[in-house]
Amino acid sequence: MSSETPHGPRVDRSWIGGHNIQIGDTTGGVTIMLERPLFRLELLRPTDSAELPEQVRHQPSYLLHPGNQVVPYRPPDPDLARLAAWRDGPEQLSVLLLHGPGGQGKTRTAQHFASRAAADGWSVAQARDLTTTAPPLPPAPGPPAERLLIVVDYAERWRYPSLLELLHSTRTAGRAQVVRVLLLARSDRHLWDQLEAELDGLNIAFAAPIALAGFAPPSRETLFIEAAAAFARALDLPDPSPPVPDDLADPSYSSPLTLHMAALAAVVAVGNNDERPSDITRYLLLHEQRRWNASADADTMRALVVLATLFGPYRTRDSARALLLDTGAADGPAEADQVLKAHRILYPYDRHLAPLRPDRFAEDFLGWHLDRDQDAVEDLAVLLTEDSGILQDGDIRQALIVLANAARHQAVRDLLDRVVNLRLDLASMPPAVVLAVAEHLPILTVLRTIALGARSPELAYARLRLVQRVVDAVPATGAPTTEIASLRMLGDGLLECGEHARAADVLGKAVRLAREHLGDPEIVTPADLADLLNLYARAVESGGGERVLLMAEAVRLLRSHPAEGTTTQERDLLAKTLCNHSTALSIAGELGEALTLAEEGEAQYRELAALNPDFKPMLVRSRARIASLLHDLGRFGEAVRIGRRAADDQRKLFADAPEVHRSDLASTLHNLALSLDGAGRPEPAALALAEAAEHYRHLTQHLPLRFLDEFSGCLFALAGVLEKLDRMSELIRVRRELMVTERQLFELGLSQDRRRLTITMLLLGRNLEETEEYRPAVTVLTAALDLVHGLPDPYPDRLAELEAQVLICLSRAQDALGDQDAAGRAARKAVRMFRVLAEDSAEAADWLGPALAQLVCCLPEDDPEHLAVQAELEQISAGAE
């Protein structure tokens, strides 16, 4: 229901049927719809809000909480219209991110949107990350509706793999035919930048993120008066009509929470005969704490509120009690139970240690409290950095995100800097956490985070963002050494993410600067330039020629260094350079010289690994390079022998550090499989390719720009081997996935050549027809033939022969579906093509008979064309005898 106010935007004063879908709450009407080890989907049903005691309802935290609906809701109509258009779009599965700073109205808007969806017949579920505490719930009594809306609140707090698994699992969520996943987060920068690329890898549709705009200046006075009146009613005060702030044009008042806090502070001040507060947040926090003093020791209650805000809520009294005892907030179990009870009276909830709400109000409390209590800062630093066993990874992740959101306060920033410098493993936490925290750290701490963070695919985009921040902080007139180092770091990060064109620009500039200063060893040494040339050669995409020249220059620089003064680091660089030079030569077709250099590089790494086992991964990689070159030279037996040993060693390395060695293992297995196939051993080749594809699939989800082409090539090779083995069901599955990846390559601009996609679709359609899946065969083949016609002329005769062959398959499928006219047209075209191709190809001549036979099947027996085609077919058969 809605009504119009004369001076402001539309107000939605009631929920559908008087009920509300509550996002985040677990009271009433909540059941488990889907449960996995890392997350679960909870089916929500509209419920009435529970009636709470008056003293609770008079707390600022209650009055300001969006779920309590004290102030009438002002729907952001343009944003809701975009949400509705997304919800009702044609996609089967789609994702959208709704973001805005704390207090901008994300939760209220999501609750309104979810309630409207429920009224329109949708099922509504919330996703819960099970790496944090979660309450026990009963299973859902039945499946959801055919249309399902899933809301993921605090999406930035999720572990990234859990979020990806959730999105992947939504395809099979109950019986829902249409699924929409609404992500709620503070910012799009820390989450969406990476997620958008990975949604492409998962073949999941998405809409552009929506940033809530907040209150426009012309409406703020009306909204302030309305909020003040609502708060006065809730506090049982006569309408106080407090003065409207004279600075409502300030951008901060676009936040609904800021405006509501100003209105509430004004109402409370009038009711208490206080002067108008100059610091609204401090005034309301002091008002919030008045009841703490009456319920328990004030210092103890403040400690509980801090712990609840960072780590709560807790599922059981035992777990909450353990936290209080471990942190010293209570002296024994009896006192812990007493203060937990007092806290639950203040903040009623179905669990223990409910966080202070709204979030931004709680964050301001943290900043205010930590600024005044250095002992609390010390205690939290110890709690977050020492492994006491009381906090799980999810608890620490949640606390760091909360602190990052509160980092507008200096005391919180100082705490974050201290924690990050004491906990080395924080550099390898999920990307959203790393980015959110690092945004508020000093540049030196950010550099340390970059240096310590694992070079894993999951963290690559986060690492690149951190590097970009460091580079942006470098003065434009800085020293050449600093500029070269920052460009190298940025180029390396871009390469890790597969952004070769940008990396080439950045590293090309670094190489030019290094060459200019090569004569000054205080700025650039020959080893520095050689290192840059290695990176730059990886980035350039102009073919093997330029790479060969770059790597030859790097080798000359290193070989000119006096051998007796060579350090282990420089020997490592020389070995790496020799291997990379070998790669460049192989791309240029100079396989003999490439093999010689690869073997020299392997010998160097063999000596280094004998001295230091840390060089074992490089040694294994150099052997895999030799195996690949032997394959290219047609020496399949030797390639298999060396490649198998390299693959076995890579599996051992992968077992110890999966994310570090996954890409090398995938590449080694891929090349080994090609050699096995070349040696006439398709069975083990299929196993190796399937294993490689699994690793590439994971890598592509995180870094599609870097690994999608390799994944596609692996699937293409796997399809070829499966066809040799006549494993039709697996072949069809692989070619379907290959078709998706080839389309993604084109859509991402990674390939402009559609021949492999065309061939894949032609072969997939033929496979589908052979297994009598006629309807999908017609769909795929029709689309494939359209692609053929869009290929540039002239395309190879082999492709023309394949086109003519699948026209026969298309004709058979259309005939089986009862479309004789279309079947006849396809067969006639096949006959025409084979007549032309038969002039130069004996194989094409052999196909003319089957094409004529299919055309005969499509024509009525009394049709003159039938008789003529039958006669030609008999003539061909007689000639073959």
Salt bridges, closest charged atoms under 4 A:
ASP12 OD2 - HIS112 NE2 3.77
ASP12 OD2 - ARG116 NH2 2.72
GLU35 OE2 - ARG40 NH1 3.95
GLU42 OE2 - ARG40 NE 2.79
GLU42 OE2 - ARG128 NE 2.74
ASP48 OD1 - HIS19 ND1 3.00
GLU51 OE2 - ARG57 NE 3.58
ASP77 OD1 - ARG10 NH2 2.42
ASP88 OD1 - ARG87 NE 2.92
GLU91 OE1 - ARG180 NH2 3.98
ASP120 OD2 - ARG87 NH1 3.18
ASP129 OD2 - ARG397 NH2 2.84
GLU146 OE2 - ARG175 NH1 3.81
ASP188 OD2 - HIS99 NE2 3.95
ASP193 OD2 - ARG465 NH1 2.59
GLU198 OE2 - HIS702 ND1 3.05
GLU226 OE2 - ARG13 NH2 3.92
GLU226 OE2 - ARG74 NH2 2.90
ASP236 OD2 - HIS58 NE2 3.78
ASP299 OD1 - ARG302 NH2 2.61
ASP318 OD1 - ARG321 NH1 2.78
ASP337 OD1 - ARG317 NH1 3.88
ASP337 OD1 - ARG321 NE 2.87
ASP350 OD1 - ARG351 NE 3.91
ASP359 OD1 - ARG357 NH1 2.91
GLU363 OE2 - ARG186 NH2 2.30
GLU363 OE1 - ARG408 NH2 3.23
ASP364 OD1 - ARG408 NH2 3.01
ASP364 OD1 - HIS409 NE2 2.91
ASP371 OD2 - ARG372 NH1 3.92
ASP373 OD2 - HIS369 NE2 3.95
GLU378 OE1 - ARG418 NH2 2.79
ASP425 OD2 - ARG423 NH2 2.73
GLU439 OE2 - ARG189 NH2 3.04
GLU439 OE1 - HIS190 NE2 2.77
GLU483 OE2 - LYS509 NZ 3.64
ASP492 OD2 - ARG455 NH2 3.02
GLU496 OE2 - ARG455 NH2 3.06
GLU496 OE1 - ARG706 NH1 3.38
GLU499 OE1 - ARG502 NH1 2.94
ASP531 OD2 - ARG488 NE 2.55
ASP531 OD1 - LYS576 NZ 3.59
GLU541 OE2 - HIS500 ND1 3.69
GLU553 OE1 - ARG515 NH2 2.64
GLU570 OE2 - HIS561 NE2 3.36
GLU600 OE2 - ARG559 NH2 2.94
GLU602 OE1 - ARG606 NH2 2.59
GLU602 OE2 - ARG623 NE 3.06
GLU607 OE1 - ARG571 NH2 2.47
GLU638 OE2 - ARG635 NE 2.81
ASP648 OD1 - ARG651 NH1 3.04
GLU659 OE2 - ARG662 NH2 2.83
GLU659 OE1 - HIS698 NE2 3.26
ASP664 OD2 - ARG621 NE 3.02
ASP677 OD1 - LYS724 NZ 2.86
GLU683 OE1 - ARG727 NH1 3.25
GLU691 OE1 - ARG651 NH2 2.84
GLU694 OE1 - ARG697 NH1 2.75
ASP709 OD1 - ARG756 NH2 3.42
GLU723 OE1 - ARG735 NH2 3.05
GLU723 OE2 - ARG766 NH2 3.83
GLU730 OE2 - ARG727 NE 2.86
GLU737 OE2 - ARG697 NE 2.75
GLU742 OE2 - ARG756 NE 2.53
ASP753 OD2 - ARG755 NH2 2.56
GLU769 OE2 - ARG812 NE 3.03
GLU773 OE1 - ARG736 NH2 3.74
GLU801 OE1 - ARG798 NH1 3.60
GLU803 OE2 - HIS789 NE2 3.49
GLU803 OE2 - LYS829 NZ 3.72
GLU843 OE1 - ARG798 NH1 3.03
GLU865 OE2 - ARG828 NE 2.95
GLU872 OE1 - ARG835 NH2 2.36
